[in-house]
Amino acid sequence: MHIVLVEPQIPQNTGNIARLCAATSCDLHLVKPLGFETSDYYLRRAGLDYWDKVHIVFHESFELFWADGEDKRCWFGSTKAAMPYTRAQFQSEDYLIFGNETRGLPESFITSHKEIGLTIPMWNDSRSLNLSNAVAIILYEALRQVRGF
């Protein structure tokens, strides 16, 4: 599995997701521009000793990542998507794409790729979940399907 963070802004979220990737043997893709330096103290602190155990791939822009993706099987998480993440049929090399903490993914991307959009149901008019929580929820459902635990 591959986790893709598009222009993440909060180093603690990225650090938590890096730890998640290390614990699950998933690759982490960081799409620039980043809202922090990858050597940032808070990023390393959130990742603790897991940071060096994560395979990280940097991409210069979302457009370049997407253009290079003809053989990539992708899903994206968004509060604007219609399909609950539990209805997706995941495969072992899927890319799970998440936008940044304040803007999410570009509206034009969401609109033109509705068939691969996943949402996490929420109640009580909640706006959204924390990015690292959303990634963990969707990733573990994907791993449950693929790895059978």
C-alpha positions as CSV (number, residue, x, y, z in Angstrom):
1,M,0.0,0.0,0.0
2,H,1.0,3.6,-0.6
3,I,-0.1,6.6,1.4
4,V,0.0,9.9,-0.5
5,L,-0.1,13.2,1.3
6,V,-0.7,16.2,-1.0
7,E,0.9,19.4,0.3
8,P,0.7,18.4,4.0
9,Q,1.0,21.4,6.4
10,I,1.2,20.1,9.9
11,P,4.4,18.2,10.8
12,Q,2.9,16.3,13.7
13,N,0.2,14.8,11.4
14,T,2.9,13.8,8.8
15,G,5.0,12.3,11.6
16,N,2.1,10.3,12.9
17,I,1.4,9.0,9.4
18,A,5.0,8.2,8.9
19,R,4.9,6.1,12.1
20,L,1.7,4.4,10.8
21,C,3.5,3.6,7.5
22,A,6.5,2.2,9.4
23,A,4.2,0.0,11.5
24,T,2.3,-1.3,8.5
25,S,5.1,-1.5,5.9
26,C,3.5,1.0,3.6
27,D,5.3,3.6,1.5
28,L,4.7,7.3,2.2
29,H,4.6,9.7,-0.7
30,L,4.9,13.4,0.1
31,V,3.7,15.8,-2.6
32,K,5.3,19.3,-2.5
33,P,5.0,22.0,-1.5
34,L,5.2,20.9,2.1
35,G,4.2,23.2,4.9
36,F,7.4,22.3,6.9
37,E,10.9,21.0,6.5
38,T,11.3,17.3,6.7
39,S,14.1,17.9,9.2
40,D,11.7,19.8,11.4
41,Y,12.0,19.0,15.1
42,Y,8.3,18.4,15.5
43,L,8.2,16.0,12.5
44,R,11.0,13.9,13.8
45,R,9.5,14.0,17.3
46,A,6.1,12.8,16.1
47,G,7.8,10.0,14.1
48,L,10.2,9.2,16.9
49,D,12.5,6.4,15.9
50,Y,10.3,5.3,13.1
51,W,11.2,8.0,10.6
52,D,14.2,6.1,9.2
53,K,12.1,3.0,8.8
54,V,9.7,4.5,6.3
55,H,10.2,4.4,2.6
56,I,9.5,8.0,1.6
57,V,9.0,9.3,-1.9
58,F,8.9,13.0,-2.7
59,H,6.9,14.4,-5.6
60,E,7.4,17.9,-6.9
61,S,3.6,18.5,-7.5
62,F,0.3,16.8,-7.4
63,E,0.0,17.3,-11.2
64,L,3.3,15.4,-11.8
65,F,2.4,12.7,-9.3
66,W,-1.0,12.2,-11.1
67,A,0.5,12.4,-14.6
68,D,2.9,9.6,-13.7
69,G,0.1,7.4,-12.5
70,E,-1.2,5.5,-15.5
71,D,-0.4,2.2,-13.8
72,K,-1.3,3.3,-10.3
73,R,-4.6,2.2,-8.8
74,C,-5.8,5.1,-6.7
75,W,-8.4,6.0,-4.1
76,F,-8.7,9.4,-2.4
77,G,-10.2,10.4,0.9
78,S,-12.4,13.4,1.2
79,T,-15.3,14.7,3.2
80,K,-16.8,15.7,-0.2
81,A,-16.8,12.1,-1.6
82,A,-20.0,10.0,-1.6
83,M,-18.8,6.4,-1.3
84,P,-18.1,5.1,2.3
85,Y,-14.6,3.7,2.5
86,T,-16.0,0.3,3.6
87,R,-17.4,-0.2,0.1
88,A,-14.1,0.0,-1.7
89,Q,-12.4,-3.2,-2.9
90,F,-8.8,-2.6,-2.2
91,Q,-5.7,-4.2,-3.7
92,S,-2.2,-4.6,-2.2
93,E,-0.5,-1.9,-4.3
94,D,-3.3,0.7,-4.1
95,Y,-2.4,4.4,-3.5
96,L,-4.5,6.1,-0.9
97,I,-4.4,9.9,-1.5
98,F,-5.2,12.6,1.0
99,G,-5.3,16.4,0.7
100,N,-3.8,18.8,3.2
101,E,-5.3,19.7,6.5
102,T,-7.0,23.0,5.6
103,R,-8.0,22.7,1.9
104,G,-8.1,19.0,1.1
105,L,-7.7,18.0,-2.5
106,P,-8.5,20.3,-5.4
107,E,-12.2,20.6,-6.0
108,S,-11.6,19.9,-9.7
109,F,-9.9,16.6,-8.9
110,I,-12.7,15.5,-6.6
111,T,-15.4,16.4,-9.2
112,S,-13.6,14.6,-12.1
113,H,-12.7,11.5,-10.2
114,K,-15.9,10.7,-8.1
115,E,-15.6,7.0,-8.8
116,I,-12.5,6.7,-6.6
117,G,-13.5,9.1,-3.8
118,L,-14.0,7.7,-0.3
119,T,-15.5,9.2,2.7
120,I,-15.6,8.3,6.4
121,P,-19.2,8.7,7.8
122,M,-19.5,11.2,10.6
123,W,-22.4,12.2,12.7
124,N,-23.5,15.4,14.6
125,D,-22.5,17.8,11.8
126,S,-18.8,17.2,12.2
127,R,-16.8,18.9,9.6
128,S,-13.9,16.5,9.4
129,L,-11.5,14.2,11.2
130,N,-7.8,14.8,11.9
131,L,-5.8,13.9,8.8
132,S,-3.7,11.2,10.6
133,N,-6.9,9.6,12.0
134,A,-8.6,9.6,8.6
135,V,-5.5,8.0,7.0
136,A,-5.4,5.3,9.8
137,I,-9.1,4.4,9.4
138,I,-9.0,4.0,5.7
139,L,-5.6,2.3,5.6
140,Y,-6.6,-0.3,8.2
141,E,-9.7,-1.2,6.3
142,A,-7.6,-1.6,3.2
143,L,-5.1,-3.8,5.1
144,R,-7.9,-5.9,6.6
145,Q,-9.1,-6.7,3.1
146,V,-5.7,-7.3,1.5
147,R,-3.8,-8.9,4.4
148,G,-6.8,-10.6,6.0
149,F,-6.4,-9.6,9.6
